[in-house]
Amino acid sequence: MKYYYFSILLCFFSLNLLAQNLSEEYPNIVPNPSFEKYSATPIGWFYKGKHFTEVMKYWNSPTTASPDVFGPKVRVPSQWAEKGFGKQSPKDGRSMAGVTVYGCENGKPHCREYIQIQLSEALVIDQDYYVEFWVSGLPRSLMIDKLGVYFSEKEIKIHTDDLLNFTPDILSKTILNTYSGNWVKISGKFKATKEAEYLIVGNFYPDSLTRIKSSRSDHLNYAYYYLDDFLVRKEKPIVKVPVKKDDLSRIAIKEGSVIQLKNIFFDTDKAELLPRSNVELYKLLQLMRQHPNMIIEIAGHTDSVGEFNYNISLSQKRAMAVANFLNENGVSKNRTLFTGYGSTRPVAPNDTCQGRQQNRRVEFLVVKM
């Protein structure tokens, strides 16, 4: 009887563990998916794209147009509050974003606003993905049919507020009617055709190709939607990713080797590691666990743009951030030395964009095996 009870209990815990593993197998690869994390306290309203980028953690505006953030510390100016801005509650949590998506032909400034984020891992070619996010229209807003998501291999940065002319991977083809203040889900599946790293959201079509609707006589002459709760995850079957020859897991490690960490990302002029760095960081962590006596010196490098002492300090802080990650995951501090060289050790000329990009790097020296 005791054996029978133990078997049932063992089976129960095994099924529980299996269920947990299945639920965690395909995580959401959108960092800060419901806009709850801030990089800075909002000061004033969002009149330029850089204001959104400065305030919202991991998200940015790919153009000079000005997406908005709505949260506990955001104060909507009275002239915008009178139009209904900020009265909607978030779908989840305490914050949400907002974008203008129609109205160019009616003379609306910043008539196309987009938000962009770097995914925590690149898309896998031929892998099926499920995408989901939620929208709710401003009560007096026009309603449109073409809100979509585009996945880009490179970060988009343009110095105008023009329409982004991309073909979205996920697109709402019906008019998003949210007059009652409800939230509507936009979702879909697609097969990745490129190793995209960035997600961009907005209306990628001109006004002439966008259908509109309104049931109010006092409607505004543009369309505005709140956005919340983004989800991007893999769908079965899972495509196996071939390991590249220069992958950290395949590089021969020996004393004296200098190895570059190829996928370490920071925001401009900051030393906080971005979520996209985690894949490479965990490979380094695994390497340190496989070689328990190995000591490394992590080195940060910058290009020549900026003040010399500032670059030295920034590069040291970035190297320290990598060391801290290893320390927080069980690698002792006496195995992770770190330093910053600024622009003193370039690997390419600093007179081209490509050269400067190559010089902005983090690498490590194997001090002892």
C-alpha positions in Angstrom: 0.0 0.0 0.0 2.9 2.4 0.8 4.5 1.5 -2.5 1.3 2.2 -4.4 1.0 5.6 -2.6 4.6 6.4 -3.4 4.1 5.5 -7.1 1.0 7.8 -7.4 2.9 10.6 -5.7 5.9 10.1 -7.9 3.6 10.1 -11.0 1.9 13.3 -9.8 5.2 15.2 -9.3 6.5 13.9 -12.6 3.4 15.2 -14.4 3.7 18.4 -12.6 7.3 18.8 -13.6 6.5 17.9 -17.2 3.7 20.5 -17.3 6.1 23.1 -15.9 8.7 22.2 -18.5 6.2 22.4 -21.3 4.9 25.8 -20.1 8.4 27.2 -19.8 9.7 25.6 -23.1 8.6 28.5 -25.4 9.0 31.7 -23.5 7.9 35.2 -24.5 10.9 36.8 -26.3 9.5 40.3 -25.9 11.2 42.1 -23.0 9.0 44.4 -20.9 5.9 43.3 -22.9 3.4 45.4 -20.9 5.5 48.5 -20.4 5.8 48.2 -16.7 9.6 49.0 -16.6 10.9 52.5 -17.0 14.4 53.7 -17.7 13.6 57.2 -16.2 10.8 59.0 -14.5 8.6 60.7 -17.1 9.0 64.5 -17.1 6.4 66.4 -19.1 4.6 65.0 -22.1 6.0 63.1 -25.1 6.6 65.6 -27.9 9.5 63.9 -29.6 10.5 60.3 -30.3 13.5 60.6 -28.1 11.3 61.3 -25.1 9.6 57.9 -25.4 13.0 56.2 -25.9 14.5 57.9 -22.8 11.6 56.9 -20.6 10.6 53.4 -21.6 12.9 50.5 -20.8 14.1 48.5 -23.9 11.5 50.1 -26.2 12.2 53.0 -28.5 10.8 55.1 -31.3 12.4 54.3 -34.7 11.4 57.7 -36.1 11.2 61.3 -34.7 7.5 60.9 -34.2 6.4 60.7 -30.5 4.7 57.6 -29.1 3.3 58.0 -25.7 3.5 56.2 -22.3 0.6 56.1 -19.9 1.3 55.1 -16.3 1.1 56.2 -12.7 3.7 59.0 -12.9 2.6 60.3 -16.4 0.6 63.6 -16.4 -1.4 64.2 -19.5 -1.5 67.9 -20.5 -5.0 69.4 -20.2 -5.4 70.1 -24.0 -4.8 66.4 -24.6 -6.8 65.1 -21.6 -9.8 67.0 -23.0 -9.7 64.8 -26.0 -9.7 61.7 -23.8 -6.0 60.8 -23.7 -5.1 58.8 -20.6 -8.6 57.9 -19.5 -8.3 54.3 -20.7 -7.0 51.7 -18.1 -4.1 49.4 -19.2 -5.0 45.9 -20.3 -2.5 44.5 -17.8 -0.5 46.1 -14.9 -0.3 49.9 -14.5 1.2 51.1 -17.8 0.6 51.0 -21.6 1.9 52.7 -24.7 0.0 54.8 -27.3 0.5 55.6 -31.0 -1.1 57.7 -33.7 -1.7 55.5 -36.8 -3.8 57.6 -39.3 -4.4 61.2 -40.2 -1.5 62.3 -42.6 -3.9 63.5 -45.3 -5.9 65.4 -42.7 -2.8 67.4 -41.6 -2.1 65.6 -38.3 1.5 66.1 -37.1 3.2 62.9 -36.3 0.5 61.0 -38.1 2.5 57.7 -38.1 4.0 56.7 -34.8 5.8 53.4 -34.2 7.4 51.6 -31.3 10.4 49.2 -31.6 12.1 46.7 -29.3 15.0 44.3 -29.6 13.9 40.7 -28.9 15.6 38.7 -26.3 16.7 36.2 -29.0 16.9 36.4 -32.8 14.2 34.6 -34.8 15.1 31.2 -36.3 14.7 30.8 -40.0 11.8 28.4 -40.9 10.6 28.5 -37.3 6.8 29.1 -36.8 6.0 31.9 -34.3 2.8 33.0 -32.6 2.4 36.8 -32.1 -0.2 38.5 -29.9 -0.8 42.0 -28.6 -3.8 44.0 -27.4 -5.2 47.4 -28.6 -7.8 49.9 -27.5 -8.8 53.0 -29.4 -9.0 56.5 -28.0 -12.8 57.0 -27.6 -13.1 59.9 -30.2 -10.5 58.3 -32.5 -11.1 57.0 -35.9 -10.9 53.3 -36.1 -8.6 51.6 -38.7 -7.9 48.1 -40.1 -4.2 48.0 -40.6 -2.3 47.8 -37.4 0.6 45.4 -37.8 3.9 44.0 -36.6 7.1 43.9 -38.7 10.2 41.9 -37.7 13.5 43.5 -38.8 17.1 42.2 -38.9 18.5 45.6 -38.0 17.3 48.3 -35.7 15.5 51.0 -37.6 16.5 54.6 -37.0 15.4 57.4 -39.3 15.5 61.1 -38.6 12.0 62.0 -39.9 8.5 61.2 -38.8 7.6 59.6 -42.2 5.7 56.4 -42.8 7.8 53.2 -42.5 7.2 51.3 -45.8 7.5 47.7 -44.7 5.3 44.7 -45.3 4.1 43.5 -41.8 4.5 39.9 -40.8 1.3 40.1 -38.7 -1.6 42.4 -39.8 -5.1 43.2 -38.6 -7.3 43.1 -41.7 -10.6 44.1 -40.0 -11.5 47.4 -38.5 -10.5 47.5 -34.8 -13.7 48.7 -33.2 -13.1 49.5 -29.6 -15.6 52.3 -29.0 -16.8 50.9 -25.7 -13.3 51.1 -24.3 -12.7 47.4 -24.5 -9.4 45.8 -25.5 -9.1 43.8 -28.8 -6.5 41.1 -29.4 -4.5 41.1 -32.6 -2.8 37.8 -33.1 -1.4 35.5 -35.8 1.2 33.0 -36.8 4.0 33.3 -39.3 7.1 31.4 -40.4 10.4 33.4 -40.0 12.3 33.9 -43.2 15.2 35.8 -41.7 17.1 36.1 -38.4 15.2 39.2 -37.3 16.1 40.8 -33.9 13.7 43.7 -33.7 9.9 44.0 -33.5 8.2 47.2 -34.8 4.5 48.0 -34.3 2.3 50.5 -36.2 0.5 51.2 -39.4 2.8 50.6 -42.4 0.3 51.7 -45.0 -0.6 55.2 -46.3 -4.0 56.7 -45.4 -5.3 56.0 -48.9 -4.9 52.2 -48.3 -6.2 52.3 -44.8 -9.9 51.8 -44.1 -11.5 53.9 -41.4 -14.7 54.0 -39.4 -16.4 56.3 -36.9 -19.7 56.2 -35.1 -19.4 59.6 -33.4 -20.2 63.0 -34.8 -17.4 64.6 -32.7 -14.7 62.2 -33.9 -11.1 63.4 -34.3 -9.6 63.5 -37.7 -6.9 60.9 -36.8 -6.6 57.4 -35.4 -5.0 56.7 -32.0 -4.6 53.3 -30.3 -3.3 52.2 -26.9 -1.1 49.1 -26.9 -0.4 46.5 -24.2 0.7 42.9 -23.5 2.9 41.8 -26.3 3.8 38.1 -26.8 6.1 36.4 -29.4 6.9 32.8 -28.9 7.9 29.7 -30.9 5.3 27.2 -32.0 5.8 23.5 -32.5 7.6 21.9 -34.3 10.8 23.5 -33.0 13.5 24.0 -35.6 17.0 23.0 -34.6 19.5 25.8 -34.9 22.9 24.8 -36.4 25.8 25.9 -34.2 28.1 28.3 -36.1 31.8 27.7 -36.3 32.6 30.9 -34.4 30.0 30.2 -31.7 31.4 30.5 -28.1 30.4 26.9 -27.4 32.7 25.7 -30.2 35.8 27.8 -29.7 38.9 26.1 -28.5 39.8 27.6 -25.1 43.4 27.8 -24.0 45.5 30.0 -21.7 46.3 33.3 -23.3 43.3 33.2 -25.7 41.4 36.5 -26.4 37.8 35.8 -27.3 35.2 38.3 -28.3 31.7 38.1 -27.0 29.8 38.7 -30.2 26.2 39.3 -29.0 26.6 41.6 -26.0 24.3 44.6 -26.2 24.0 47.9 -24.3 21.9 51.0 -24.8 23.9 54.0 -26.1 26.1 55.5 -23.3 24.8 53.0 -20.8 26.3 50.0 -19.0 23.2 47.9 -18.3 23.1 44.7 -20.3 20.1 44.4 -22.6 18.0 41.1 -22.6 19.3 40.1 -26.0 22.7 39.6 -24.3 21.4 36.7 -22.2 22.0 34.0 -24.9 25.8 34.8 -25.1 26.1 35.4 -21.4 24.7 31.9 -20.5 27.2 30.4 -23.0 30.0 32.1 -21.2 28.5 31.0 -17.8 28.5 27.4 -19.1 32.1 27.7 -20.2 33.1 28.9 -16.7 31.3 25.9 -15.2 33.0 23.5 -17.6 36.4 24.9 -16.6 36.0 25.4 -12.8 39.6 26.6 -12.4 39.6 29.1 -15.3 40.3 32.7 -14.6 39.3 35.4 -17.1 39.8 39.1 -17.6 36.8 40.8 -19.2 37.7 43.8 -21.2 35.4 46.6 -22.5 36.3 48.7 -25.5 34.7 51.7 -27.2 35.2 53.7 -30.5 37.0 57.0 -30.5 33.9 59.1 -30.4 33.5 61.0 -27.1 35.8 62.2 -24.4 38.8 59.9 -23.5 38.2 59.5 -19.8 34.5 59.0 -20.3 35.1 56.1 -22.7 37.5 54.5 -20.3 34.9 54.7 -17.5 32.1 53.4 -19.8 34.1 50.5 -21.1 35.1 49.5 -17.5 31.5 49.7 -16.3 30.4 47.5 -19.2 33.1 44.9 -18.5 32.0 45.0 -14.8 28.4 44.3 -15.9 29.4 41.1 -17.6 31.5 40.1 -14.5 28.6 40.8 -12.2 26.3 38.6 -14.3 28.7 35.7 -13.8 29.1 36.4 -10.1 25.4 36.6 -9.6 25.1 33.1 -11.2 27.7 31.4 -9.0 31.1 32.2 -10.4 33.4 33.5 -7.7 34.7 37.1 -8.1 38.4 35.9 -7.9 37.8 34.2 -11.3 36.4 37.3 -13.1 38.8 40.2 -13.4 37.6 43.1 -15.5 39.0 46.3 -17.0 38.1 49.0 -19.5 40.4 50.2 -22.3 38.2 52.8 -23.9 39.4 53.5 -27.4 43.0 52.7 -26.8 42.9 49.2 -28.4 41.0 49.5 -31.7 40.7 46.5 -34.1 39.6 48.6 -37.0 39.9 52.3 -38.2 37.6 54.7 -36.4 37.0 56.8 -39.5 34.1 54.6 -40.8 30.8 53.5 -39.2 31.7 49.9 -39.7 35.1 50.4 -38.1 33.6 52.1 -35.1 31.1 49.3 -34.7 33.8 46.7 -34.6 35.7 48.7 -32.0 32.7 48.8 -29.7 33.1 45.3 -28.1 33.5 43.2 -25.0 36.1 40.4 -25.0 37.8 38.2 -22.5 41.3 37.0 -21.9 41.9 33.5 -20.5 44.4 34.3 -17.7 44.5 30.7 -16.3 43.0 27.4 -17.2 
